[in-house]
């Protein structure tokens, strides 16, 4: 089973049998009159696009997590002042 299929199952919380029963080929996007080479190129381009997007999101998440950790760490060392009323 490929990694992409595993990710689909994890994200959609579907099991293999349900996925296989409900699978439908996108015949408008991946037309039967195209050659296998053309279909493969189309699929590879789509996979590369998804991969690039996921890398960008992962980088943004990692940066945000680092910023949050730095803020948290700095706040731990700030003295706590009580308000005088």
C-alpha positions in Angstrom: 0.0 0.0 0.0 1.4 3.4 -1.0 2.1 6.2 1.4 -0.5 8.4 -0.3 -3.2 5.8 0.2 -2.2 5.5 3.9 -2.4 9.3 4.3 -5.9 9.2 2.7 -7.0 6.6 5.2 -5.6 8.4 8.2 -7.1 11.8 7.2 -10.5 10.5 6.2 -10.6 7.8 8.8 -11.8 5.3 6.2 -10.9 1.7 6.1 -9.6 0.0 2.9 -12.9 -1.8 2.1 -14.9 1.4 2.3 -12.4 3.3 0.2 -12.3 0.6 -2.5 -16.1 0.4 -2.6 -16.5 4.2 -2.9 -13.6 4.9 -5.2 -14.5 6.5 -8.5 -12.1 7.6 -11.3 -12.2 11.2 -12.2 -12.9 10.6 -15.9 -13.1 14.4 -16.7 -9.6 15.1 -15.4 -7.9 11.7 -16.3 -9.6 11.0 -19.6 -9.3 7.5 -21.1 -8.4 8.9 -24.5 -5.0 10.2 -23.1 -1.9 8.0 -23.3 -0.5 6.4 -20.1 2.5 8.8 -20.4 0.2 11.8 -20.4 -1.7 10.5 -17.5 1.5 9.8 -15.6 2.8 13.3 -16.3 -0.4 14.8 -15.1 -0.4 12.7 -11.9 3.3 13.5 -11.2 2.6 17.2 -11.6 -0.3 17.0 -9.2 1.8 15.0 -6.7 4.7 17.5 -7.0 2.2 20.4 -6.4 0.8 18.7 -3.3 4.3 17.9 -2.0 5.4 21.5 -2.5 2.3 22.8 -0.7 2.8 20.4 2.2 6.5 21.3 2.6 5.5 25.0 2.7 2.8 24.3 5.3 5.3 22.2 7.4 7.9 25.0 7.3 5.3 27.6 8.3 4.1 25.3 11.2 7.7 24.7 12.4 8.5 28.4 12.3 5.3 29.3 14.2 6.0 26.6 16.8 9.5 27.9 17.3 8.3 31.5 17.7 5.7 30.3 20.3 8.4 28.3 22.2 10.6 31.4 22.3 7.8 33.6 23.6 6.9 31.0 26.2 10.5 30.6 27.2 11.0 34.4 27.6 7.8 34.8 29.6 8.9 32.1 32.0 11.9 34.4 33.0 9.9 37.6 33.4 9.4 38.8 36.9 5.8 38.7 38.0 4.6 42.0 39.4 1.6 42.3 41.6 -0.7 45.2 41.0 -0.9 47.7 43.8 -4.4 48.9 44.3 
